[in-house]
């Protein structure tokens, strides 16, 4: 697996997002503990195991 680094501007352009929408989405993912962000780099976190059994 190769690590890739993208600027906020590149992410917005690739996803077709306005900067405000991108910042909101990023904040939402951080709040839900799906990503960590140190102001420079993101780390995608593991999804929690489901508490429900099929």
N, CA and C of each residue as an Amber inpcrd file, in Angstrom:
protein
   162
   0.8460000  -1.1790000   0.0000000   0.0000000   0.0000000   0.0000000
   0.8880000   1.2380000   0.0000000   0.5720000   2.1950000  -0.8150000
   1.3600000   3.4120000  -0.9240000   0.6420000   4.5580000  -0.2340000
   1.3830000   5.2990000   0.5710000   0.8160000   6.4890000   1.1890000
   0.7700000   7.6010000   0.1580000  -0.2860000   8.3810000   0.1910000
  -0.4190000   9.5080000  -0.7200000  -0.8000000  10.7290000   0.0920000
  -0.1810000  11.8380000  -0.2120000  -0.4740000  13.0770000   0.4930000
  -1.1050000  14.0580000  -0.4780000  -2.1880000  14.6800000  -0.0730000
  -2.9010000  15.6270000  -0.9130000  -3.1860000  16.8900000  -0.1210000
  -3.0660000  18.0170000  -0.7690000  -3.3940000  19.2850000  -0.1210000
  -4.9090000  19.4200000  -0.0150000  -5.3540000  20.2820000   0.8840000
  -6.7810000  20.5540000   1.0170000  -7.3550000  21.0110000  -0.3240000
  -6.6280000  21.8330000  -1.0360000  -7.0870000  22.3480000  -2.3320000
  -7.2870000  21.2120000  -3.3310000  -6.3520000  20.2580000  -3.3480000
  -6.4640000  19.1230000  -4.2590000  -7.6430000  18.2330000  -3.8910000
  -7.8370000  18.0020000  -2.6110000  -8.9720000  17.1930000  -2.1570000
 -10.2780000  17.8590000  -2.5710000 -10.4000000  19.1480000  -2.3470000
 -11.6210000  19.8790000  -2.7270000 -11.8680000  19.7900000  -4.2290000
 -10.8250000  19.9750000  -5.0170000 -10.9800000  19.9260000  -6.4690000
 -11.3590000  18.5210000  -6.9360000 -10.7370000  17.5190000  -6.3620000
 -11.0060000  16.1300000  -6.7410000 -12.4350000  15.7210000  -6.3990000
 -12.8890000  16.1470000  -5.2170000 -14.2330000  15.7720000  -4.7600000
 -15.3100000  16.7520000  -5.1970000 -14.8960000  17.8710000  -5.7730000
 -15.8590000  18.8760000  -6.1990000 -16.5320000  19.5750000  -5.0260000
 -15.7710000  19.7770000  -3.9530000 -16.3120000  20.4150000  -2.7430000
 -15.8190000  21.8440000  -2.6140000 -16.6600000  22.6920000  -2.0510000
 -16.2190000  24.0160000  -1.6410000 -15.4320000  23.8450000  -0.3440000
 -14.5260000  24.7630000  -0.0760000 -13.6660000  24.6290000   1.1020000
 -14.4830000  24.5130000   2.3890000 -15.5410000  25.3030000   2.5250000
 -16.3510000  25.2400000   3.7490000 -16.9930000  23.8670000   3.9240000
 -17.4600000  23.2760000   2.8180000 -18.0630000  21.9460000   2.8820000
 -17.0220000  20.8930000   3.2450000 -15.8370000  21.0380000   2.7030000
 -14.7460000  20.1170000   3.0170000 -14.3860000  20.1880000   4.4960000
 -14.2380000  21.3930000   5.0280000 -13.8870000  21.5680000   6.4390000
 -14.9750000  20.9710000   7.3340000 -16.2400000  21.1670000   6.9710000
 -17.3390000  20.5890000   7.7350000 -17.2880000  19.0620000   7.7050000
 -17.0670000  18.4890000   6.5160000 -16.9900000  17.0310000   6.3900000
 -15.8170000  16.4800000   7.1930000 -14.6830000  17.1260000   7.1070000
 -13.5010000  16.6990000   7.8650000 -13.7790000  16.7450000   9.3520000
 -14.3780000  17.8190000   9.8230000 -14.7060000  17.9490000  11.2430000
 -15.6900000  16.8760000  11.6920000 -16.6440000  16.5530000  10.8280000
 -17.6260000  15.5140000  11.1580000 -16.9550000  14.1520000  11.2950000
 -16.0330000  13.8280000  10.3970000 -15.3220000  12.5560000  10.4700000
 -14.4470000  12.4790000  11.7230000 -13.8350000  13.5860000  12.0940000
 -13.0200000  13.6340000  13.3080000 -13.9190000  13.4430000  14.5270000
 -15.0300000  14.1500000  14.5770000 -15.9630000  14.0670000  15.7060000
 -16.4950000  12.6480000  15.8950000 -16.6710000  11.9140000  14.7870000
 -17.1930000  10.5410000  14.8440000 -16.0800000   9.5150000  15.0450000
 -14.8510000   9.9980000  15.3050000 -13.6860000   9.1310000  15.5190000
 -13.4110000   8.2000000  14.3410000 -13.6660000   8.6800000  13.1310000
 -13.3560000   7.9010000  11.9360000 -12.0040000   8.2700000  11.3510000
 -11.5450000   9.4920000  11.6370000 -10.2090000   9.9190000  11.2310000
  -9.5910000  10.7420000  12.3520000  -8.2730000  10.7540000  12.3560000
  -7.5230000  11.6550000  13.2290000  -6.8380000  12.6550000  12.3090000
  -6.7270000  13.8840000  12.7700000  -6.1080000  14.9380000  11.9660000
  -5.2740000  15.7860000  12.8990000  -3.9890000  15.9270000  12.5990000
  -3.0910000  16.7020000  13.4570000  -2.8350000  18.1080000  12.9200000
  -3.6440000  18.5280000  11.9570000  -3.4410000  19.8290000  11.3480000
  -2.6510000  19.7360000  10.0610000  -2.0280000  18.5860000   9.8350000
  -1.2410000  18.3670000   8.6320000  -1.6150000  17.0600000   7.9510000
  -1.6740000  15.9880000   8.7190000  -1.9040000  14.6580000   8.1670000
  -3.1570000  14.0250000   8.7550000  -3.7870000  13.1750000   7.9460000
  -4.9400000  12.3940000   8.3740000  -4.5060000  10.9680000   8.6480000
  -5.1960000  10.3250000   9.5580000  -5.0850000   8.8800000   9.7250000
  -6.5030000   8.3370000   9.7390000  -6.7760000   7.4150000   8.8320000
  -8.0830000   6.7800000   8.8000000  -8.0780000   5.6950000   9.8620000
  -9.0800000   5.7420000  10.7550000  -9.1450000   4.8000000  11.8630000
 -10.0010000   3.5990000  11.4990000  -9.8040000   2.5280000  12.2200000
 -10.6040000   1.3160000  12.0150000 -12.0480000   1.5870000  12.4050000
 -12.9490000   0.9690000  11.6500000 -14.3530000   1.0740000  12.0090000
 -14.6100000   0.2580000  13.2620000 -15.4850000   0.7420000  14.1370000
 -15.7900000  -0.0320000  15.3370000 -16.5180000  -1.3140000  14.9660000
 -16.3270000  -2.3460000  15.7630000 -17.0660000  -3.5840000  15.5400000
 -18.5160000  -3.3270000  15.8590000 -19.3760000  -3.8890000  15.0900000
 -20.8100000  -3.7090000  15.2790000 -21.2190000  -4.2750000  16.6400000
 -22.1080000  -3.5850000  17.3130000 -22.6180000  -4.0900000  18.5880000
 -23.8240000  -4.9840000  18.3660000 -24.2500000  -5.0770000  17.1140000
 -25.4130000  -5.9030000  16.7680000 -24.9640000  -7.1960000  16.1120000
 -25.6210000  -8.2680000  16.4480000 -25.3190000  -9.5470000  15.8130000
 -26.3980000  -9.8470000  14.7980000 -25.9910000 -10.3710000  13.6700000
 -26.9410000 -10.6940000  12.5930000 -27.7500000 -11.9220000  12.9300000
